[in-house]
Amino acid sequence: MHVIVVGAGIAGATTALALAQEGCSVSIIDAVPSPAMGASFANAGLISPGHCFSWAEPGVMTMAAKSLLGWGDGIGICQPWTPALLRWGALFARESTRERWLANSKAALALASYSRDIQFGTPAIPVDAYGGQHAGILYLYGPDHAPSTHDAALLRGAGEAFAQLDAEQLLQHEPLLRQARVHFSQGVYCPNDGTGDAARYAAACVDEAIRLGATACFGQRVLRLETRGDAVVGVTTDRGHHVADAVVMAAGLSSRDLLSPLGHELPIHPVSGYSVTYRVKGSKRPRVGAVSIPHKVAWAAFGDETVRFTGYADIGIPGESRARRRFEALERFAAEVFPELAALQPARWIGQRPMTPDNVPFLGAALQRNLWLNCGHGAMGWTMACGSARAVADLVLGRPAAIELAPYSWGRYRALGRRP
Ligand SMILES: Cc1cc2nc3c(=O)[nH]c(=O)nc-3n(C[C@H](O)[C@H](O)[C@H](O)COP(=O)(O)OP(=O)(O)OC[C@H]3O[C@@H](n4cnc5c(N)ncnc54)[C@H](O)[C@@H]3O)c2cc1C
């Protein structure tokens, strides 16, 4: 069976490898010169089933209103107000009831823990190849914030391990916090979470897929999917035609536009985030990945030399002045947590999370035969990558997936999402 995977971000790269491992003839096509140059490039690197709660939560619309008035803290909305933004915002608001939050977070957790167990349990890529670490993640709170009882109930219900820690216990897990100028008074430790550089992982997956016989076509932009009758039969790129028995759409944010001519109107919207990556040698690197919940900033070390701080969520694409303010705030915060970073010049990066309103991706069958979706992973694409890839590969091969895929079907937006 010949399968085209459109996109070599973390979703496409893991899918290509899962299919190649099953003996498929795989072609990976990506518009850019190498893997993971989109949203997967310099993300926070957290593999975090312990914190994959839907962002559409009760109270989030009040937060959005505050951010419009300039009182927002870490979240924002970028102008202009396009119809796509308004439509996505309305759908996002609809998901922010307690019941919807719970259903969406449960679906995210099910996929995330399935994915983590595959990635850590039967590693296709060794941890050293991507600066990986299976040492858990700390979720930190200041004196004015406390871990949510809803989050704890959800984790407990799913059997996900976690421990609530006081300030002293936090320091035992992360001794470097002793020198921090910001105080964390309590936290949650999820021992089965982990960290790693998603871009290095994606590149390693592509290399391994090629070793197994896949071909990679970088620098080729897919212009459209080709159909015959009710089936997809290949793609046309800016370099020519490719035929295939099946096509997996894993083009992140661009999946929306590539699928639109086929009748799908998937609500995938960019939500921008920022990262600063420092080169730090020696022992003065964080021992475990962490997230400061009140500041909406995460950090992790990858391998021996890299420390990255990542944060914020701006719906849309930021202008220059907003981006500059975000980077300055992020670098200031990084220096408050680890003072020696103040002397270093980090590499700055802005990425767009391909967000769905319910924070759950689109996986599985599309409207057309032989077309499979693996896109819209929002803030959790690295956490969910290996599980999404395995599930989609199972479907392509005509087998049932090992997890229930109904929550990730595009059909949940059928009423609003499909052209008449
Ligand atoms: C700041 C930030 C921090 C994050 N932190 C985390 C985290 O800690 N943990 C986590 O789990 N997730 C995190 N995420 C989310 C995660 O990075 C994304 O969900 C994930 O990278 C999406 O992967 P993808 O492969 O779907 O998309 P992408 O990585 O964007 O890949 C899509 C690929 O498709 C290609 N493409 C697009 N259009 C075409 C075309 N027409 N033809 C050919 N190729 C095309 C692109 O070039 C690109 O390579 C973060 C995201 C951001 C922005």
The ligand as an SDF file (V2000), in Angstrom:
LIG
                    3D

 53 58  0  0  0  0  0  0  0  0999 V2000
    4.7710   27.8900   21.9160 C   0  0  0  0  0  0  0  0  0  0  0  0
    4.2650   26.4860   21.7900 C   0  0  0  0  0  0  0  0  0  0  0  0
    4.4920   25.5850   22.8230 C   0  0  0  0  0  0  0  0  0  0  0  0
    3.9980   24.2820   22.7360 C   0  0  0  0  0  0  0  0  0  0  0  0
    4.2890   23.4060   23.7280 N   0  0  0  0  0  0  0  0  0  0  0  0
    3.8330   22.1280   23.6380 C   0  0  0  0  0  0  0  0  0  0  0  0
    4.1530   21.1800   24.6440 C   0  0  0  0  0  0  0  0  0  0  0  0
    4.8850   21.4630   25.5890 O   0  0  0  0  0  0  0  0  0  0  0  0
    3.6330   19.9360   24.5450 N   0  0  0  0  0  0  0  0  0  0  0  0
    2.8230   19.5760   23.5090 C   0  0  0  0  0  0  0  0  0  0  0  0
    2.3420   18.4440   23.4940 O   0  0  0  0  0  0  0  0  0  0  0  0
    2.5400   20.4440   22.5190 N   0  0  0  0  0  0  0  0  0  0  0  0
    3.0270   21.7060   22.5650 C   0  0  0  0  0  0  0  0  0  0  0  0
    2.7330   22.6070   21.5840 N   0  0  0  0  0  0  0  0  0  0  0  0
    1.8380   22.1850   20.4980 C   0  0  0  0  0  0  0  0  0  0  0  0
    2.5780   21.4150   19.4430 C   0  0  0  0  0  0  0  0  0  0  0  0
    3.7920   22.0690   19.1360 O   0  0  0  0  0  0  0  0  0  0  0  0
    1.6870   21.3070   18.1930 C   0  0  0  0  0  0  0  0  0  0  0  0
    0.4360   20.7690   18.5410 O   0  0  0  0  0  0  0  0  0  0  0  0
    2.3400   20.4030   17.1750 C   0  0  0  0  0  0  0  0  0  0  0  0
    3.6300   20.8790   16.8710 O   0  0  0  0  0  0  0  0  0  0  0  0
    1.5120   20.3310   15.9010 C   0  0  0  0  0  0  0  0  0  0  0  0
    2.2110   19.4620   15.0460 O   0  0  0  0  0  0  0  0  0  0  0  0
    1.7660   19.2660   13.5400 P   0  0  0  0  0  0  0  0  0  0  0  0
    2.6810   18.2670   12.9650 O   0  0  0  0  0  0  0  0  0  0  0  0
    0.3010   19.0200   13.4900 O   0  0  0  0  0  0  0  0  0  0  0  0
    1.9710   20.6960   12.8710 O   0  0  0  0  0  0  0  0  0  0  0  0
    3.3200   21.3680   12.3360 P   0  0  0  0  0  0  0  0  0  0  0  0
    4.4590   21.0880   13.2130 O   0  0  0  0  0  0  0  0  0  0  0  0
    2.9880   22.7950   12.0790 O   0  0  0  0  0  0  0  0  0  0  0  0
    3.5970   20.6090   10.9790 O   0  0  0  0  0  0  0  0  0  0  0  0
    2.8200   20.8090    9.8330 C   0  0  0  0  0  0  0  0  0  0  0  0
    3.7310   20.6020    8.6450 C   0  0  0  0  0  0  0  0  0  0  0  0
    2.9390   20.6530    7.4640 O   0  0  0  0  0  0  0  0  0  0  0  0
    3.6790   21.3340    6.4830 C   0  0  0  0  0  0  0  0  0  0  0  0
    2.7620   21.8940    5.4910 N   0  0  0  0  0  0  0  0  0  0  0  0
    1.8380   22.8440    5.6730 C   0  0  0  0  0  0  0  0  0  0  0  0
    1.1830   23.0970    4.5320 N   0  0  0  0  0  0  0  0  0  0  0  0
    1.7140   22.2790    3.5990 C   0  0  0  0  0  0  0  0  0  0  0  0
    1.4750   22.0770    2.2190 C   0  0  0  0  0  0  0  0  0  0  0  0
    0.5250   22.7660    1.5650 N   0  0  0  0  0  0  0  0  0  0  0  0
    2.2200   21.1810    1.5640 N   0  0  0  0  0  0  0  0  0  0  0  0
    3.1860   20.4600    2.2040 C   0  0  0  0  0  0  0  0  0  0  0  0
    3.4500   20.6190    3.5250 N   0  0  0  0  0  0  0  0  0  0  0  0
    2.7240   21.5130    4.1990 C   0  0  0  0  0  0  0  0  0  0  0  0
    4.4220   22.4030    7.2570 C   0  0  0  0  0  0  0  0  0  0  0  0
    5.5490   22.8810    6.5270 O   0  0  0  0  0  0  0  0  0  0  0  0
    4.7880   21.6790    8.5250 C   0  0  0  0  0  0  0  0  0  0  0  0
    6.0620   21.0880    8.4470 O   0  0  0  0  0  0  0  0  0  0  0  0
    3.2320   23.9010   21.6190 C   0  0  0  0  0  0  0  0  0  0  0  0
    3.0400   24.8020   20.5690 C   0  0  0  0  0  0  0  0  0  0  0  0
    3.5580   26.0700   20.6510 C   0  0  0  0  0  0  0  0  0  0  0  0
    3.3570   27.0120   19.4950 C   0  0  0  0  0  0  0  0  0  0  0  0
  1  2  1  0
  2  3  1  0
  2 52  2  0
  3  4  2  0
  4  5  1  0
  4 50  1  0
  5  6  2  0
  6  7  1  0
  6 13  1  0
  7  8  2  0
  7  9  1  0
  9 10  1  0
 10 11  2  0
 10 12  1  0
 12 13  2  0
 13 14  1  0
 14 15  1  0
 14 50  1  0
 15 16  1  0
 16 17  1  0
 16 18  1  0
 18 19  1  0
 18 20  1  0
 20 21  1  0
 20 22  1  0
 22 23  1  0
 23 24  1  0
 24 25  2  0
 24 26  1  0
 24 27  1  0
 27 28  1  0
 28 29  2  0
 28 30  1  0
 28 31  1  0
 31 32  1  0
 32 33  1  0
 33 34  1  0
 33 48  1  0
 34 35  1  0
 35 36  1  0
 35 46  1  0
 36 37  1  0
 36 45  1  0
 37 38  2  0
 38 39  1  0
 39 40  1  0
 39 45  2  0
 40 41  1  0
 40 42  2  0
 42 43  1  0
 43 44  2  0
 44 45  1  0
 46 47  1  0
 46 48  1  0
 48 49  1  0
 50 51  2  0
 51 52  1  0
 52 53  1  0
M  END
$$$$
